[in-house]
Structure formats: structure tokens, C-alpha cells
Amino acid sequence: MQTMDQSALIQHDKDIEQAAFALKAMSHPLRLKIMCILGSSELSVQEIVEQVGTTQSNISQHLAILREKEVLRTRKDANRVFYRIADPRTLQLMELLREVFCSDRK
């Protein structure tokens, strides 16, 4: 097992705070599902609603939280809003979560 230099963790308090901020925002099951659906893609609110399977109002509330916490970014095209994961490090985390929790269990 690989060990980490403990002093390296302490030197990067800003990164630790940012990670904790993002993890807290993603900790709700529906928000985590939204993040899993997004992955590396960019989807409209309607596409997210269709894949998650709940109301647009409910999805919009959760998207607003993720956007407010700077976990997601938006792009507006005419009357449609598209969402994507804001930070490549968060995308790496989502890929790791998929690998650990979504792989076939044997």
C-alpha cells in the first residue's frame, strides 16, 4: 500500500477546503446521480431530467446547489442551459467512484 507524506496534505489547506466543499455538495444521492450521468459530457436540463427520472423542478434545485458550490458550470444556448463538471479533478473523482462502486461485483 502506498503511503502519503502527511506534511503534503497540511500544506494544501485551500485544496482540502475545496475538496470538502465539493464533496459536501455531491453527497446527496440525487446530486451524485446527476454527476455520474454527466461524467465528461455536457447535458441540457431536459436530458438530465430524462436520465434521472424525476421532475424538472427537483433537478433544477439540485443543479442550482451544484452550480452554487462551483461543482458544475453552465453554458446557455438560446433557451437551453447545458451543464458540465467544472473541475477536471472532480471528473477524475467521479471516474474513481464509478470504478470502485459501479464495477461488476464478483
Backbone hydrogen bonds, N-H to C=O, Kabsch-Sander energy under -0.5 kcal/mol:
donor,donor_aa,acceptor,acceptor_aa,energy
6,Q,4,M,-0.8
8,A,5,D,-1.2
9,L,5,D,-0.9
10,I,6,Q,-1.4
11,Q,7,S,-1.6
12,H,9,L,-0.9
13,D,10,I,-0.6
16,I,12,H,-2.2
17,E,13,D,-2.8
18,Q,14,K,-2.3
19,A,15,D,-2.5
20,A,16,I,-2.6
21,F,17,E,-2.4
22,A,18,Q,-2.3
23,L,19,A,-2.9
24,K,20,A,-2.3
25,A,21,F,-1.8
26,M,22,A,-2.0
27,S,23,L,-0.8
27,S,24,K,-0.7
32,L,28,H,-2.6
33,K,29,P,-2.1
34,I,30,L,-2.2
35,M,31,R,-2.2
36,C,32,L,-2.4
37,I,33,K,-2.5
38,L,34,I,-2.5
39,G,35,M,-2.5
41,S,38,L,-2.8
43,L,83,Y,-2.0
45,V,81,V,-1.3
48,I,44,S,-2.2
49,V,45,V,-2.7
50,E,46,Q,-2.5
51,Q,47,E,-1.8
52,V,48,I,-2.6
53,G,49,V,-2.8
54,T,49,V,-0.7
59,I,55,T,-2.3
60,S,56,Q,-2.8
61,Q,57,S,-1.8
62,H,58,N,-1.8
63,L,59,I,-2.9
64,A,60,S,-2.1
65,I,61,Q,-1.5
66,L,62,H,-2.2
67,R,63,L,-2.5
68,E,64,A,-2.7
69,K,65,I,-2.1
70,E,67,R,-1.6
71,V,66,L,-2.7
72,L,66,L,-1.4
73,R,84,R,-2.8
75,R,82,F,-1.9
77,D,80,R,-3.0
80,R,77,D,-2.2
82,F,75,R,-3.1
83,Y,43,L,-3.3
84,R,73,R,-1.9
85,I,39,G,-0.5
86,A,71,V,-2.7
90,T,87,D,-0.9
91,L,87,D,-1.6
92,Q,88,P,-2.0
93,L,89,R,-2.0
94,M,90,T,-2.5
95,E,91,L,-2.2
96,L,92,Q,-2.1
97,L,93,L,-2.7
98,R,94,M,-2.3
99,E,95,E,-2.2
100,V,96,L,-2.6
101,F,97,L,-3.2
102,C,97,L,-0.5
102,C,98,R,-2.3
